[in-house]
Amino acid sequence: MTSDNPTVALIGPGAIGTTIAAALHEVGRTPTMCGRSARERLELRDDRGRVVVPGPVRIDPAEVENTVDLVFLAVKSTQVETAAPWLSALCGAKTVVCVLQNGVEQKALVEPYSSGGPVLPSVVWFPAQREPDGSVWLRGEARLTLPDTPATGVVVAALRGTRCSVDVAADFTSVAWRKLLQNAVAGLMALTGRRAGMFARADVTELSLAYLRECLEVARAEGATLGDDVPQAIVDGFRGSPADLGTSILADRQAGRPLEWDSRNGVVLRRGRSRGIPTPISDLVVPLLAAAGDGPG
Ligand SMILES: NC(=O)c1ccc[n+]([C@@H]2O[C@H](COP(=O)([O-])OP(=O)(O)OC[C@H]3O[C@@H](n4cnc5c(N)ncnc54)[C@H](OP(=O)(O)O)[C@@H]3O)[C@@H](O)[C@H]2O)c1
């Protein structure tokens, strides 16, 4: 490899994966695409039009012949274990795995399945949703934030000149926890079955602010530097969003799929408890999300 021209594979060609695959394809760097459902092509649409990424999406890790320099892992946090055969097939000792997932525990979650190369967490900023026709609707500018590590350059090189911009953060911990707070409160949408419009309610705003202040205290204990204004800014962001804007945990709830409740909400409760921080709202929200996602019943 040259760090300027890494070979790239994508595992998980869903909403986020399709966006990254299309961004790479548009500049002539179509990645090897690996999924669990056979597809002839991927399709991304946004305000500017449609991009078709020719496939096929591979579905058998045993057919992989070569390892690659860079893997984008865009399966849900609940799907990492089942995607492990792809990581074994695609990763050599130096392969960089860039995890495109919400949460603050991507490295710990994925490292057991990589082959010893660097695992890079990321913050994914763009909303993308899968449409009934199989296409993906990108509802914002594609943007990632990565930590400043020696391996980061490989991801920056792969995405250079694409529609997906990359910020490298010196204080990644703070950026990741800020996004986690946003995801945690978005979990309330999965409980109500409503989209961002619900934040127009005064009672939901009040609950959201109280929950976010709880999350903020845990985030700070975990080393994040975040101001007192963050809860209000996050709620204002939802109130200013299109009323029909969803979130991936709501889409999963409505489709009856497992929920990323542990990586998006449970983490606040777990980390809070281990630090002796009271988390009364998490104590209520997390079991409800867990039961909604995992049952039984
Ligand atoms: N969507 C958003 O707007 C957004 C924004 C920021 C962050 N995120 C985060 O990004 C991550 C990905 O979310 P997403 O919305 O892109 O999810 P998604 O649309 O459900 O995509 C996941 C993809 O992984 C595939 N997959 C599942 N198991 C697999 C396996 N064992 N091997 C290979 N592929 C497998 C799925 O296949 P099938 O096609 O068979 O389901 C699907 O194509 C999540 O952590 C989410 O929280 C999402």
The ligand as a Gaussian input file, in Angstrom:
#p B3LYP/6-31G(d) Opt

LIG

0 1
 N      -28.232000       6.328000       9.984000
 C      -27.797000       7.430000      10.548000
 O      -28.300000       8.528000      10.264000
 C      -26.653000       7.403000      11.525000
 C      -26.038000       8.624000      11.877000
 C      -24.946000       8.600000      12.724000
 C      -24.491000       7.386000      13.228000
 N      -25.122000       6.219000      12.881000
 C      -24.583000       4.972000      13.427000
 O      -23.936000       4.304000      12.375000
 C      -24.003000       2.883000      12.581000
 C      -24.610000       2.249000      11.349000
 O      -25.961000       2.685000      11.272000
 P      -26.846000       2.591000       9.960000
 O      -28.008000       3.499000      10.186000
 O      -26.011000       2.754000       8.747000
 O      -27.335000       1.067000      10.057000
 P      -28.003000       0.163000       8.906000
 O      -28.625000       1.027000       7.881000
 O      -28.857000      -0.838000       9.594000
 O      -26.759000      -0.545000       8.240000
 C      -26.107000      -1.674000       8.783000
 C      -25.672000      -2.517000       7.631000
 O      -24.884000      -3.598000       8.131000
 C      -25.318000      -4.765000       7.503000
 N      -25.000000      -5.932000       8.313000
 C      -25.639000      -6.397000       9.413000
 N      -25.037000      -7.495000       9.878000
 C      -23.999000      -7.726000       9.064000
 C      -23.010000      -8.721000       9.018000
 N      -22.974000      -9.718000       9.908000
 N      -22.091000      -8.678000       8.036000
 C      -22.118000      -7.679000       7.126000
 N      -23.028000      -6.716000       7.108000
 C      -23.962000      -6.725000       8.073000
 C      -26.801000      -4.580000       7.329000
 O      -27.311000      -5.527000       6.406000
 P      -28.850000      -5.635000       5.981000
 O      -28.927000      -4.763000       4.757000
 O      -29.047000      -7.074000       5.724000
 O      -29.657000      -5.087000       7.124000
 C      -26.824000      -3.157000       6.841000
 O      -26.545000      -3.090000       5.462000
 C      -24.824000       2.704000      13.858000
 O      -23.965000       2.597000      14.967000
 C      -25.620000       3.995000      13.956000
 O      -25.984000       4.299000      15.290000
 C      -26.185000       6.203000      12.034000

